[in-house]
Amino acid sequence: MTRTERTYLDWNATAPLLPAARDAFVAALDLVGNPSSVHGEGRALRMLVEAARRDVAALVNAAPAHVIFTSGATEAANLVLTPNYRMGRTPLAIGHLYASEIEHPAIREGGRFSREAVTSIPVTPAGVVDLDALETLLQNHDKASGLPMVAVMLANNETGIVQPVKAVAEIVRRHGGLLVVDAVQAVGRMPVDIEALDADFLILSSHKLGGPKGAGALVSRGEVLMPVPLIRGGGQEKGHRSGTENPAALAGFAAAARSAADEPAVRNSRIAGLRDVLEKGMRAATNDVIIHGAEVERVANTSFFSLPGLKSETGQIAFDLEGIALSAGSACSSGKVGQSHVLTAMGFDAALGGLRVSLGPGSTMADVERFLAAFSRVVSRRRAA
Ligand code: PLP
């Protein structure tokens, strides 16, 4: 392998742009007009935006009218996580946010809630949200402050572990709360159906699906109970998110959504097969490797592992030098490797950290073989040291 040859195994950070998404994006760039204009040019752009809304809605079995486009999942989270709601025109208070300890920072930061109004829901050592703890938290919720809001992701971005969202929803319903589900890492990798999950809101991101970066959506179950907008102005997106839409990004997002909805079972069983080979190969190379979440349900594409004695930062650099792009699970925007809050929440020695391989529809057996060859070299160098 030459030094310039690269193997991309970081699909959970972002998926390579799909050709269909690029084509849709580029084609939309050439359309003149503002989707809010009433003339023919504007109406053509409006049609494109509304077609994108239908494609994104279809991916999660939602009504197109319930999709609010945003600049990404982080913005969608900041829109939905607020103490200020409206039931029609009547203000309605959300008293407290209960967010699982393993949420992405976009959620864990609590959006527009004050720090004191956010409580973590612990996870079990297996990396699954602790349902008994959630029940106790909601039993003790101060109803006088307003309704409780619960945020639990569907698939964790670091481990791929699937969370028991349906069971969470049952608890939330019993306590009259609202449920927000970050489905960013789940769509395309497992069935996601807002009705079946019994979620009030879903959060989606385009670039994890092979669409362009900078597009996402907040999908709601209904239209009556809605958050007070984060971005106010011209009243686009029915007033829920002002600002001229980005039709090119939305056309790309829609193309990625269509692709994700295309034969997901076939695609994911192939990816699961690749991950099996990868994990068997790692175990064959060393008895020491710890694969987080291997004993519970995970999405097919993710493998998060630790090697005793190998710091995630060192490991990430070692693989990068081998031509392999993988991640330490959580990377700060500065590019520095942070400690994994997910491993800490699972009670694992987080100082050591983990390394995440995440695959996608474009991953091949050759990618896995190149990774395993690099893995063996990293393991032998570690032994020699
Ligand atoms: N939620 C999860 C689970 C993620 O993995 C990410 C991306 O890293 C986000 C939210 C944020 O998405 P975006 O980049 O669209 O803001």
Residues whose N, C-alpha, C, O or C-beta is under 5 A from the ligand:
A	BS01	PLP	N12 A13 G72 A73 T74 H104 A106 A155 N157 D182 V184 Q185 S205 A215 G216
